[in-house]
Amino acid sequence: MRKVVSVEARPEYRLFLVFDDGTQGEVSIADRLFGSMFEPLKDIDLFERVQIDPYGAVYWPNDADLAPDALYQVLSKS
């Protein structure tokens, strides 16, 4: 399983990701901003507080998270 080693919040709810194998690119999560975990990320200040956990997953202070393997797959298809 690949790990995210770098993440940067970008405009329009996009994330710039770098993985441990050097794969990198942008992923939009704008279409995922619904429900009790992800809707709060519409607040730009919260969205920009994105981090990486020790397992290489992307997460936010409200405990919303995105699995690195799913993000890697999205980048591989683009």
Secondary structure as GFF3:
##gff-version 3
##sequence-region A 1 78
A	DSSP	beta_strand	4	10	.	.	.	ID=ss1
A	DSSP	beta_strand	14	19	.	.	.	ID=ss2
A	DSSP	beta_strand	24	28	.	.	.	ID=ss3
A	DSSP	three_ten_helix	30	32	.	.	.	ID=ss4
A	DSSP	alpha_helix	35	38	.	.	.	ID=ss5
A	DSSP	three_ten_helix	39	42	.	.	.	ID=ss6
A	DSSP	alpha_helix	44	47	.	.	.	ID=ss7
A	DSSP	beta_strand	51	52	.	.	.	ID=ss8
A	DSSP	beta_strand	58	59	.	.	.	ID=ss9
A	DSSP	beta_strand	65	66	.	.	.	ID=ss10
A	DSSP	alpha_helix	68	77	.	.	.	ID=ss11
###
